[in-house]
């Protein structure tokens, strides 16, 4: 029995969102270094995350990883990273997909992110900066207009 997709996106849309998201992550002042410490082969990582999302959205059974275990084992991933990650991800979704698809996928990403963040330290020590959606620090990257 084949299940209908949770959110009716295409594989091409998933791949495009993943590619654009990781382009943004690599350039982000707080998230970029976290990922760079672990990802040495970006095309392979993006392909793996594409499989993750095809499993979550389209119910394809090609992903066999354990995201909680991976994030805990990384050692430098904190719960405080997830709001920043989700903010970037939502921005990419809103630019790449029609509104209803972007909103549905974002809601699922928030549920997944919430679950992953529960298993991680809430804040970092000296090695993990204070993170905001705008960068590092309480007002990083904000202008006087907000």
N, C-alpha and C positions, 0 to 999 in steps of 0.2 A: 504494500500500500504506500503510495506516495502522498506525503503531506503537502498541502498548499504552502507557499512561502509565508513566513511570519509577517514580512514586509515585502511587497512586490517590487523589489529592485532586481536589476540584472547583474550578472557576474561582472560585466564591463563597468557598471556603475560602482560596484564594490571595489574593483581594482583601481579605478580612478580616484575614489575617495581615499583609499589607503595610500596611494602614491602621493597625492597632494597633502594629506595629513603628515606623512613622514618628511616631506620637504619642509613643512612648517616646523616640525619637531626638531629637525637637525639645526635649524636657524634660531631656535628659541634659547634665550640665555640661561634658563634654568633647566628645562627638559633636555636640551641638546646634550649637555655633558653626562646626564644620567644614562641616556641611551647609548652615547658614544663609548661609555665604559664597558658596554656589553655587546653591542652590535658591530660586527666587523664586516659582514656581508649584507648590505642593505637590500639588494634584490631578493636574496633568500629570506630575509626577515619579512619583507613586505609580502612575499608569496605566502609565507606561513600565516601571517595575520589575515591575508585575504581568505585563506582556508578557514580560519577561525570565524570570520564574519559570514562566509558562505554557509558554514554549519549553523551559526546562530540565526541567520536571516532566512536562508533557503532550505534549511534542514538537510544539507548535504553532509555526509559523514566522512569527510576527508581530513578533518583536523583531529589529532590525537594528543594534543598537549595538555598541560595542567597549568593554566595561567597563575593560579594562587601560588603554587609551588615555585614557579619561575620568579615571580615578583618577590616572594619572601627570600629566596636564595640569593637574589641579586645583592642584597645587603645595603644598597643605597636608595632603594625605593621606599617612599614614605606615603602615608595616607594623604598628606598635604599636597602631594603631586597630582592627585586625581582631579581636584577642581580645575587646576590649570590645564591638564590633559583634556578634560571634558570641554572646557571653554574653547580650546583650539579645535577640537573635533567638531563641536557644534558649528563653529564658524565655517569649517570646510564643508560640512553637510549642507549648510544653508546656501553655499555658493554652488554646490555641485548637483543638488537634487531639488525637485519640486517640493514645495512646503510640506505637504502631508507625509511624503516619504522621509524627508529630513527630520520632521518632528517625531515620527514613529521610531526611526533608527536612533535618534538622540535619546528618547525615553529608554530604550533598551540599553544603550551605552551607559546611561546613568545608573540603571539597576545593576549592571555588571560592575561598573566602577565602585558603586557602594559596597557590593559584596567583596570585591578585592581589597578595598581600603580597610574593611573591618579586620582583616588578618595581618595588617601592617602597623608598624609604630606610627603614632599620630604625627609626631614632629621629629625632626632630626636633631642630631647633636651638632657639634661644631662643623661637621662635614656637610651638613644639609642646610642650605640657606632657607630663609623665609620666602615662600612662594606666593605670588599673586598671578592672576590672569595676564597682568601687564609685564611680568618679569620677576626679578628678584627684589625683595624688600617691600615694605608696606605701600609705597606709592610708585613703584618702578614703572616707568614708561608713561605715566599719566601726565596729561597736560592740564592746564588750569581749567579747561572746558570739560574735563571729566574723564 
